[in-house]
């Protein structure tokens, strides 16, 4: 009897790496989440809005980011990092020039057609009433840090002589923080870039003037 050849042995299947591989780009998903929060605020952004924009399922969202609040905080970090890299205003030679650069940057950024209008941080303050104390505290800390940076730059100006001695740096930082918050709300309501630039010009006209030839010359050269 003719011997029938046996079937060739099957190659062993390659071992799968341990753990379930992530099936989406986390960085891109976070970018999409940031834009949803930017457009709708924390409370206005539903889980469905987020998962559809991020192109992931709710379980994947929770696995990658924890929960909606943690996702929001990560989106805020991304937003602040983006703004800080785009406008390093503290590098300007005088405090006045630094604040003017920041406000003009905001006038253009808040009205850009490349993303939702307004400021994510300002919108967060107005749309997180139902959030946990943990999130509210985190947002308050971010606002205080932003205000502290303004105050520090003004104090540096006082020390370097381009801001009058005796200027209340805290009060001045509060004033310009309020201007920026108002600009964000106006932009969200559809106010034009031209109008916001006019607001910046009016606000900068109120910046304390230095006395003395040398200091005045330094400010004029930086303008």
C-alpha positions as CSV (number, residue, x, y, z in Angstrom):
1,X,0.0,0.0,0.0
2,X,1.3,3.4,-0.9
3,X,2.0,5.6,2.1
4,X,0.1,8.8,2.2
5,X,2.3,11.7,3.2
6,X,1.3,13.4,6.4
7,X,0.2,17.1,6.4
8,X,2.9,19.6,7.1
9,X,2.9,20.8,10.7
10,X,1.3,24.3,11.2
11,X,3.7,27.0,12.1
12,X,3.3,28.2,15.7
13,X,1.2,31.4,15.9
14,X,3.3,34.4,17.1
15,X,2.7,35.3,20.7
16,X,0.6,38.3,21.3
17,X,2.1,41.0,23.5
18,X,0.6,41.2,26.9
19,X,-2.1,43.8,27.5
20,X,-4.6,45.1,25.1
21,X,-3.1,47.5,22.6
22,X,-4.6,51.0,22.4
23,X,-6.5,51.4,19.2
24,X,-6.4,55.2,19.0
25,X,-4.0,58.1,19.0
26,X,-4.2,59.4,22.6
27,X,-2.7,62.8,21.7
28,X,-5.1,63.3,18.8
29,X,-8.0,62.3,20.9
30,X,-7.0,64.8,23.6
31,X,-6.8,67.5,20.9
32,X,-10.4,66.7,19.8
33,X,-11.6,66.7,23.4
34,X,-10.0,70.1,24.0
35,X,-11.9,71.6,21.0
36,X,-15.2,70.2,22.2
37,X,-14.7,71.7,25.7
38,X,-13.5,74.9,24.1
39,X,-16.7,75.2,22.1
40,X,-19.2,73.9,24.7
41,X,-17.6,74.3,28.1
42,X,-17.3,71.6,30.7
43,X,-21.0,71.1,31.5
44,X,-22.2,71.6,27.9
45,X,-19.9,68.9,26.5
46,X,-21.7,65.6,26.9
47,X,-20.1,62.2,26.9
48,X,-21.5,61.5,23.5
49,X,-20.1,64.8,22.2
50,X,-16.7,63.8,23.4
51,X,-16.6,60.2,22.3
52,X,-17.9,61.1,18.8
53,X,-15.2,63.8,18.4
54,X,-12.5,61.6,19.8
55,X,-13.7,58.6,17.8
56,X,-13.6,56.3,20.8
57,X,-16.0,54.4,22.9
58,X,-16.9,55.5,26.5
59,X,-14.9,52.5,28.0
60,X,-11.9,53.6,26.0
61,X,-12.3,57.2,27.3
62,X,-12.4,56.0,30.9
63,X,-9.5,53.6,30.4
64,X,-7.3,56.3,28.8
65,X,-8.3,59.4,30.8
66,X,-10.0,58.3,34.0
67,X,-13.2,60.3,33.8
68,X,-14.7,63.5,32.2
69,X,-13.2,65.8,34.9
70,X,-9.7,64.3,34.4
71,X,-10.1,64.6,30.7
72,X,-11.1,68.2,31.1
73,X,-8.0,69.0,33.2
74,X,-5.7,67.4,30.7
75,X,-7.4,69.4,27.9
76,X,-6.8,72.5,30.0
77,X,-3.1,71.7,30.4
78,X,-2.8,71.2,26.6
79,X,-4.6,74.5,26.0
80,X,-2.3,76.4,28.4
81,X,0.8,74.8,27.0
82,X,-0.3,75.8,23.5
83,X,-0.9,79.4,24.5
84,X,2.4,79.6,26.4
85,X,4.4,78.4,23.5
86,X,2.6,80.7,21.1
87,X,2.9,83.9,23.2
88,X,5.9,84.0,25.6
89,X,5.0,87.5,26.6
90,X,7.3,87.7,29.7
91,X,10.3,87.8,27.4
92,X,9.5,91.4,26.3
93,X,11.9,94.1,27.5
94,X,9.3,96.0,29.6
95,X,6.2,95.1,31.6
96,X,4.1,97.4,29.4
97,X,5.4,95.7,26.2
98,X,4.8,92.3,27.7
99,X,1.2,93.0,28.6
100,X,0.5,94.6,25.3
101,X,1.9,91.6,23.5
102,X,-0.3,89.3,25.5
103,X,-3.5,91.3,25.0
104,X,-2.9,91.7,21.2
105,X,-2.2,88.0,21.0
106,X,-5.5,87.3,22.7
107,X,-7.4,89.7,20.4
108,X,-6.2,87.7,17.4
109,X,-6.4,84.3,19.0
110,X,-9.9,84.8,20.5
111,X,-11.3,85.6,17.1
112,X,-9.4,83.1,15.0
113,X,-11.5,81.0,12.6
114,X,-9.1,78.0,13.1
115,X,-10.7,77.0,16.4
116,X,-13.7,77.8,18.7
117,X,-13.9,81.5,19.6
118,X,-13.2,82.7,23.1
119,X,-10.9,81.4,25.8
120,X,-11.2,77.9,27.2
121,X,-10.1,79.0,30.6
122,X,-12.6,81.8,30.8
123,X,-15.3,79.5,29.5
124,X,-14.3,76.9,32.1
125,X,-14.9,79.4,34.9
126,X,-18.4,80.0,33.7
127,X,-19.4,76.4,32.9
128,X,-18.3,74.3,35.8
129,X,-20.9,75.1,38.5
130,X,-21.9,71.5,38.6
131,X,-18.3,70.2,38.8
132,X,-16.7,68.6,41.9
133,X,-14.8,70.6,44.4
134,X,-11.6,68.9,43.1
135,X,-12.2,70.4,39.6
136,X,-13.2,73.8,40.9
137,X,-10.1,74.0,43.1
138,X,-7.9,73.0,40.2
139,X,-9.5,75.6,37.9
140,X,-9.1,78.3,40.6
141,X,-5.5,77.4,41.0
142,X,-4.9,77.8,37.3
143,X,-6.5,81.2,37.3
144,X,-4.4,82.2,40.3
145,X,-1.3,81.0,38.6
146,X,-2.1,83.1,35.5
147,X,-2.7,86.2,37.6
148,X,0.5,85.5,39.5
149,X,2.5,85.5,36.3
150,X,1.1,88.9,35.4
151,X,1.9,90.3,38.8
152,X,5.4,88.9,38.7
153,X,6.1,90.5,35.4
154,X,4.8,93.9,36.6
155,X,6.9,93.6,39.8
156,X,9.9,92.9,37.6
157,X,9.1,96.1,35.7
158,X,9.0,98.1,39.0
159,X,12.4,96.7,39.9
160,X,13.9,97.4,36.5
161,X,12.4,100.9,36.4
162,X,10.0,100.7,33.5
163,X,7.0,100.7,35.9
164,X,6.6,103.6,38.4
165,X,7.8,102.8,41.9
166,X,4.9,102.4,44.3
167,X,2.6,100.8,41.7
168,X,0.3,98.3,43.2
169,X,1.3,95.2,41.1
170,X,-1.5,93.1,42.4
171,X,-4.2,95.6,41.6
172,X,-2.7,96.2,38.1
173,X,-2.6,92.4,37.5
174,X,-6.3,92.2,38.5
175,X,-7.2,95.0,36.2
176,X,-5.6,93.3,33.1
177,X,-6.9,89.9,34.1
178,X,-10.4,91.4,34.1
179,X,-9.8,93.0,30.7
180,X,-8.8,89.6,29.3
181,X,-11.8,87.8,30.8
182,X,-14.1,90.5,29.2
183,X,-12.4,90.1,25.9
184,X,-13.0,86.4,25.9
185,X,-16.7,86.7,26.6
186,X,-17.0,89.4,23.9
187,X,-15.3,87.2,21.4
188,X,-17.6,84.3,22.3
189,X,-20.5,86.6,21.6
190,X,-19.1,87.5,18.2
191,X,-17.4,90.8,18.7
192,X,-14.9,91.6,15.9
193,X,-11.2,91.4,16.2
194,X,-11.0,95.1,15.4
195,X,-13.2,95.9,18.4
196,X,-11.0,93.8,20.7
197,X,-7.8,95.5,19.4
198,X,-9.5,98.8,20.2
199,X,-10.1,97.5,23.7
200,X,-6.4,96.6,24.0
201,X,-5.4,100.1,22.9
202,X,-7.7,101.7,25.5
203,X,-6.5,99.3,28.3
204,X,-2.8,100.0,27.5
205,X,-3.4,103.8,27.6
206,X,-4.2,103.3,31.3
207,X,-0.9,101.6,32.0
208,X,1.2,103.6,34.6
209,X,3.7,105.9,32.9
210,X,7.3,106.1,34.1
211,X,8.8,109.5,35.0
212,X,12.4,110.4,34.2
213,X,14.3,110.6,30.9
214,X,16.2,107.3,31.1
215,X,13.2,105.2,32.1
216,X,10.9,106.9,29.6
217,X,13.4,106.3,26.8
218,X,13.6,102.6,27.6
219,X,9.8,102.2,27.5
220,X,9.6,104.2,24.2
221,X,12.3,102.0,22.6
222,X,10.4,98.8,23.6
223,X,7.1,100.1,22.2
